[in-house]
Amino acid sequence: VIDDPILTDYSLFHLAETYRLKGENHESIATYKQIIENFPHSLIISEANYQITQNYRELKDITSALIYYKNVLEDSKDKQLKAKVLLELSEIYWQEKKYHYSFHFTHSYFHFNFYSVETR
């Protein structure tokens, strides 16, 4: 199905979300990766990266999730999405008792939001 030439980035996105809702996380991840690989200039690349993180978190694969969180922070222009990622990273590191990293991302979140408000 993924190799169908008429599937667009948005239709693949909805297909990936359907897989995730059905609990088919590996299929969901593969479909989101198809968006990233086949539509590198898509407006939904950052959201696809973020959804991959959510799938990996559901699979308890934090190491893989961290790779895609980094992609969102580096590539996304969506300030709200970046803020959400910073908070989620803070939570992940807190749960792993890596408090220094947790504090770093919490601090980054507040610093990021302060300057985002200032530049509006």
N, C-alpha and C positions, 0 to 999 in steps of 0.2 A: 504494500500500500504506500509506503514512504517514497518509493521510486516513481510514483505516478507523476508525470510531468505537469499535470494541471493543478497539483496541490501547491498552494501558495504558502508563504510564511504564516499567514493568519490561520489558514485551515490546518496547517501542521500544529500550530499552537493549540488550537481547540482539540485536535486529536490527542496531543500529549497530555492535556488536562484531563481528557476522558480516561486515558490510561491511568493517570494518577488517582483519579476518583475511584477507579475500579481496583486500586491496590496493586496495579501492575507498574511498579516504580521503575524497573529496569527498561521497560518499553517506553515509558514516559521520558526518561532521561535520554534514551537513544533518539527519540523524536525531537526533543528540544535541541539536541546536538545537531540534528539535520538542519534545523533552522539556522543555527550559528554557522555551519559549514556551507550551506547552499545559498544563504541570503545574508552575506556579510555586511550589507549596508541597510538591513532592515531596521525599522524604527523599534522593533520589539526584541532586539538582541539582548539588551540589559534585562528585560523581564524574563526572557528565556534562560539567561544565566541564573537569575534569582530563583526561578522555578526549579532549576536543576539542584540548587542548594536545598530547597525544601524537600525534594525527593530523597536526596542523600541523607538529610536529617531523619526522615522517616525510616530510612534503612539503617540508621545509627552509624553511618559512615561519615563521621565529622571531618576526617582528613580530606576526603574528596570534596565535601561541601566547602571547606575553606578555600580551595582553589577557585571555585566559582564565585564565592563572596569577594575574593580579590578582584576577579574580572569585573564585577559590578562596580566596586569602588574605583577601579582604574578607568573604566570605559563609559560609565553611565553619566548622562547629563541630568538625570532625574534626581533632584535634591531630596525629595521625599523618600525615594527608594534607597538612596545612599544612607539617609538617616536611619531608616529601618534596619539596614544591614549593620550599621555601627552598633545599634542596640542589641541585635541578635548575636553579634560577635561578643559583645560584653557578657551577655547571658551564657553563651557557650563556655567562655573561659571561666566564668564564675562557677558554673557547674563542675568544671574540671579542676576547680580549686587553684586555678592559675590567676590569682587575684591581681597581680601586676598587669597582666594583659587585659583583664576585665576592666580595671581602672583606666587603662590607656584608651580603650574603645569608648568607655563612658565619657571620659574627658573629651575625646574627639567628637562625640555626638553633641555635647553641650557647646563646644567651641564652634563646630560646624553650624549648628542651629543659630547661635548668636550672630555669626557673620552672615548667615543666609538672611536673617531678619534685617540686619543692618544694610544689606545691599538691595533690598526691595524698593 
